[in-house]
């Protein structure tokens, strides 16, 4: 059997692999790139529009990115970091639109104000302090705050209509927030890549075997599920961007850096309303505070969504426990991921996160009435018959080995081999929103010599003008960058 030689093999047809493939193609058009996807089309798991919140995560409305400190202050460092990382994605998308690589921006991103909404004296005080801290920084200078019923009626009419007038409420707003259809974005990027020389997309082709040869190159074996044909790939670099499926593949690779990693799978569901008379009354993403014990992906929010060009309202997500690592995975995924080197961390995490376990069990047994009751905290007039339950995507939270046991991480992490020949992306939120920044991280760690060349440096500055500089520290740079991206992507 012939062996297919490649410079790069991308495992997974989601936004991460597509972003890395796009950036590498722009940096060096001569690279021979193969993308393998286990399903029969790309962007069908976590990247699909229905399987994620579609929020351009920038820290504007997500209260879990700004936790309250023990002394009553609000920590904003994580929100600043995520906001700057999202700006990197906006720059890359702007470049691709300007070059005609991506289509009309409204096909994948739309201006949707990002708003936070809270009730009760304690949470109102928290939101006010959060606004004071964030709006003092140039990344969040456009954030507005209000407790005014008149403002709230304008900002989020569905949320405030028929609410108890004696209940303290408050909200913040960033007008240039966005709703992103990551499925459409990814399909557009992959469609363009398919028109380029030295790029091959292999669908219905899960990876069955991955191993590193003595010469440092990787052997990757895939089998076409439709034809049964076995293909052997040999490559100098492998990227595992397979969502929840990345962890098992990382374990199969056998690299030392994978030791101690485990996964905690969480499923999700949405309440969806498509009735035009309701949908047209709400044009924003309104985030609240998460229930005690809830994972970050379960922060409740009422969202305007535009998926495949169709508007809808989504509320949720409602989390649940599952043993699958992918929406179309196996119930044995979790058990199959247990290794001698991650058993202790996984047991430690299960013991120390009983609140999370109880929360997930409670979510599983909720009725439709229970879910609509939660919705009424955001939409008091919601009627059960107007909303239907729809499955969202699977997420696998990271379990890491730490001294004395394990730690459950709620974020995104890159695990790379010491020789730079393999990298994997693990974790969940902010995920897709920070894909460009994450893939720059992969390039810097896995192509260190090439990224230091004048040619790659110059090309990277074309793709992302702020590359190598800090948007957190440089206000003038942020102003220049944001003016361009908001205009190009029609978010102004």
Order of alpha helices (4+ residues) and beta strands (2+ residues): beta-beta-alpha-beta-alpha-beta-beta-alpha-beta-alpha-alpha-beta-beta-alpha-beta-beta-beta-beta-beta-alpha-beta-alpha-beta-beta-beta-alpha-alpha-alpha-alpha-beta-beta-beta-beta-beta-alpha-alpha-alpha-alpha
